[in-house]
Amino acid sequence: MESSARRRPHAGSSGHPGRHPAGKAEDGSRTSPFHLDLWFYLTLQNWILDFGRPIAMIIFPLEWFPLNKPSVGDYFHMAYNVITPFLLLKLIERSPKTLPRSIVYVCIITFIMGSSIHLVGDSVNHRLIFSGYQHHLSVRENPIIKNLKPKTLIDSFELLYYYDEYLGHCLWYIPFFLILFMYFSGCFTTSKRESRMPRSALLLLGPSSLYYWYLVTEGQIFILFIFTYFAMMAFVMHQKRKRLYLDSNGLFLFYTFFFTLLFVALWVLWLWNDHTLREPWAFYTLHISKHP
């Protein structure tokens, strides 16, 4: 007589822990409707919590947030570090394709660690502005840094800059773009009629692309961005050979990156002779803020 212990649930059934429900297709035969809620929330919180951080620091009086305490921008950054990975996880959950969970989890953990490192370094660097620090100059070229005693303190400030602009950015942006690419790899359908964007996606395309322009130029991550975009293009061509087409979510992500590349190219051409001012906030602090 067959024992109940030998009766096992089918793979992918809802009773199996750690698996997606049955019906998650691996061949792109199943597609998802446009995720208006997630894309809207991602775009909104990117503009408010990331792009809006330095703006909030300009608007709110310094007396409310003393230099020895976190600024309003730091609280924005803390909220970003919680909300963004949550939204990315929700996006991954809606992928028609089952994605490797271990890689997703490692990416999310690394993303949080990198953005948290950046939070600390960016907080101190922005506070230095009130002491005369100039962001368009390197650490050793800043007048207030040159006068530090002992000289070994300059090394400490360079270490802070390294954590902020290099290590923090790498641990933040590499897993971020990897998660977007993994999600993109599942955004394909066998029906060419489903390969189109709804009007809501078209309305979000501009704000989303402009934010990624800011992310690429301010974060100085053009190489990572262009590598991701080329990988997306190569994957699209590979899938076309299988007669698979991008669904509405894949098209939205692909065209967001396309227009981001266009905006970055125009920005670089405009400031071709000044590499430093290609960072939007360096351009603002040197030219715009001094001329109200």
C-alpha positions in Angstrom: 0.0 0.0 0.0 1.4 3.4 -1.0 2.2 5.6 2.0 1.1 9.2 2.2 4.7 10.2 2.7 5.5 9.2 -0.9 2.7 11.3 -2.3 4.4 14.6 -3.3 2.8 17.8 -4.7 3.5 18.6 -8.3 6.4 21.0 -8.9 5.2 24.6 -9.1 2.0 24.0 -7.1 0.8 26.5 -4.6 1.6 24.1 -1.8 5.3 24.0 -2.6 7.2 26.6 -0.6 9.6 28.9 -2.4 8.1 28.4 -5.8 6.0 30.6 -8.1 2.4 29.4 -8.7 1.6 27.1 -11.5 1.2 28.9 -14.8 4.5 30.8 -14.7 5.7 30.2 -18.2 9.4 29.9 -19.0 9.0 30.2 -22.8 7.4 33.7 -23.0 4.0 32.2 -23.9 2.4 34.1 -21.0 2.4 37.8 -20.8 1.6 40.4 -18.1 -0.6 43.5 -18.3 1.2 46.8 -18.0 2.2 47.3 -14.4 1.0 50.9 -14.2 0.9 51.0 -10.4 4.5 49.8 -9.9 6.0 51.9 -12.7 4.2 54.9 -11.5 5.3 54.4 -7.9 8.9 53.8 -9.0 8.9 56.9 -11.1 7.3 59.0 -8.4 9.5 58.0 -5.6 12.6 58.3 -7.8 11.8 61.9 -8.5 10.9 62.7 -4.9 13.3 60.7 -2.8 16.3 60.6 -5.1 16.2 63.7 -7.3 14.3 65.6 -4.7 16.9 65.1 -1.9 19.2 68.0 -2.7 16.2 70.2 -3.6 14.7 69.6 -0.1 18.0 70.5 1.5 17.9 73.8 -0.3 14.2 74.6 0.6 14.2 73.6 4.2 15.9 76.0 6.6 19.3 74.9 8.0 18.1 75.7 11.5 15.7 72.8 11.3 18.4 70.3 10.6 21.7 71.3 12.3 25.0 70.3 10.6 25.7 67.7 13.3 22.3 65.9 12.6 20.8 64.2 9.6 19.5 66.6 7.0 16.0 66.3 5.4 17.7 64.9 2.4 19.1 62.1 4.5 15.6 61.1 5.6 14.6 61.1 2.0 17.5 58.8 1.3 16.5 56.5 4.2 13.0 56.2 2.7 14.4 55.5 -0.7 16.6 52.7 0.7 13.5 50.9 2.0 10.9 51.7 -0.7 13.0 51.1 -3.8 14.1 47.5 -3.0 10.5 46.7 -1.9 9.1 47.9 -5.3 11.9 46.0 -7.2 10.9 42.8 -5.3 7.2 43.4 -6.3 8.3 43.9 -9.9 10.2 40.7 -9.9 7.2 38.9 -8.4 5.1 39.9 -11.4 7.6 38.7 -14.0 6.0 36.1 -16.3 9.3 34.2 -16.1 10.5 32.5 -13.0 13.8 34.3 -12.1 16.6 32.9 -10.0 15.6 33.8 -6.5 19.1 33.5 -5.0 20.5 36.1 -7.5 17.6 38.4 -6.9 18.1 38.2 -3.1 21.8 38.9 -3.3 21.2 41.8 -5.6 18.6 43.3 -3.3 20.9 42.9 -0.3 23.9 44.4 -2.1 21.7 47.3 -3.4 20.6 48.2 0.2 24.2 48.0 1.4 25.5 50.2 -1.4 22.8 52.8 -1.1 23.3 52.9 2.6 27.0 53.5 2.2 26.2 56.2 -0.2 23.7 57.7 2.3 26.5 58.3 4.8 29.1 59.6 2.4 26.6 61.8 0.5 25.3 63.2 3.8 28.8 64.4 4.9 29.7 65.7 1.5 26.6 67.8 1.2 27.2 69.2 4.7 30.7 70.3 3.6 29.1 72.7 1.1 28.2 75.0 4.0 31.9 75.1 5.0 32.9 76.1 1.5 33.5 72.7 -0.2 33.1 72.8 -4.0 31.7 69.7 -5.5 33.0 70.4 -9.0 36.6 70.2 -7.7 38.5 67.1 -6.5 39.1 66.5 -2.8 42.7 67.7 -2.9 41.9 70.8 -5.1 39.3 72.1 -2.6 40.6 75.2 -0.8 39.1 74.1 2.6 40.8 70.7 2.3 44.2 72.1 1.3 44.5 73.9 4.7 43.7 70.8 6.8 46.2 69.9 9.5 47.6 67.3 9.8 47.8 66.4 6.1 46.8 62.8 6.8 43.2 64.2 7.3 43.1 64.7 3.5 43.4 60.9 3.1 40.4 60.5 5.4 38.3 62.8 3.2 39.5 61.0 0.1 38.4 57.7 1.7 35.0 59.3 2.4 34.7 60.4 -1.2 35.7 56.9 -2.3 32.9 55.4 -0.3 30.4 57.9 -1.6 31.2 58.2 -5.3 32.8 54.8 -6.1 32.1 51.9 -3.7 28.7 53.2 -2.8 27.7 53.8 -6.4 29.0 50.4 -7.6 27.2 48.4 -4.9 24.1 50.5 -5.5 23.8 50.7 -9.3 25.2 47.4 -10.5 22.6 45.2 -8.7 19.9 47.8 -9.6 20.5 47.5 -13.3 21.0 43.7 -13.0 17.6 43.4 -11.5 16.0 45.5 -14.2 17.7 43.4 -16.9 16.6 40.1 -15.2 13.1 41.4 -15.2 13.4 42.6 -18.8 14.5 39.1 -19.8 11.0 37.8 -18.9 9.0 40.5 -20.7 8.4 38.6 -24.0 5.3 37.3 -25.6 4.5 35.0 -28.6 1.7 37.4 -29.8 2.9 40.3 -31.9 -0.5 42.0 -31.2 0.4 42.2 -27.5 3.7 44.0 -28.3 2.5 47.6 -27.8 2.4 50.1 -25.0 -0.9 51.5 -23.6 -1.4 55.3 -23.3 -0.5 55.2 -19.6 2.9 53.8 -20.5 3.5 56.6 -23.0 2.6 59.2 -20.4 5.1 57.7 -18.0 7.9 57.4 -20.6 9.0 61.0 -20.4 9.3 61.4 -16.6 10.9 58.0 -16.3 13.5 58.7 -19.0 14.4 62.1 -17.6 15.0 60.5 -14.2 17.3 57.9 -15.6 19.2 60.7 -17.5 19.7 62.3 -14.1 20.8 59.0 -12.6 23.3 58.3 -15.3 24.9 61.7 -15.5 24.9 62.5 -11.8 26.0 59.0 -10.7 28.6 58.9 -13.5 27.5 55.4 -14.5 27.3 55.8 -18.3 29.4 52.7 -18.9 27.2 50.5 -16.7 24.0 52.0 -18.3 25.2 51.6 -21.9 26.4 48.1 -21.2 22.9 47.2 -19.8 21.2 48.8 -22.8 23.3 47.0 -25.3 22.7 43.7 -23.4 18.9 44.5 -23.7 19.3 45.1 -27.5 21.2 41.9 -27.9 18.6 39.9 -26.0 15.8 41.4 -28.0 17.4 40.3 -31.3 18.1 36.9 -29.8 14.4 36.5 -28.8 13.2 37.7 -32.2 14.8 34.6 -33.8 12.5 32.6 -31.6 9.5 34.7 -32.8 9.1 36.3 -29.3 8.3 40.0 -28.9 8.5 42.5 -26.1 5.3 42.9 -24.1 4.1 46.3 -22.8 6.4 46.3 -19.8 9.4 45.3 -21.8 8.7 48.0 -24.3 8.3 50.6 -21.6 11.7 49.6 -20.1 13.4 49.4 -23.4 12.1 52.8 -24.7 12.9 54.4 -21.3 16.5 53.4 -21.8 16.5 54.5 -25.4 15.3 58.0 -24.6 17.6 58.2 -21.6 20.5 57.5 -24.0 19.2 60.3 -26.2 19.0 62.8 -23.3 22.5 61.8 -22.1 23.9 62.3 -25.6 22.4 65.8 -25.9 23.6 66.7 -22.4 27.2 65.6 -23.2 27.2 67.4 -26.5 26.0 70.6 -24.8 28.8 70.4 -22.2 31.4 68.7 -24.4 34.3 70.8 -23.2 33.6 70.5 -19.5 33.6 67.0 -18.1 33.0 68.0 -14.5 29.8 70.0 -15.3 28.2 67.0 -16.9 27.0 66.2 -13.4 23.7 68.2 -13.1 24.2 69.2 -9.5 27.8 70.4 -10.1 26.4 72.5 -13.0 23.8 73.9 -10.7 26.0 74.7 -7.8 28.6 76.4 -10.0 26.4 78.4 -12.3 22.7 78.5 -11.4 22.7 78.8 -7.6 24.9 81.9 -7.8 22.6 83.7 -10.2 19.1 83.7 -8.6 
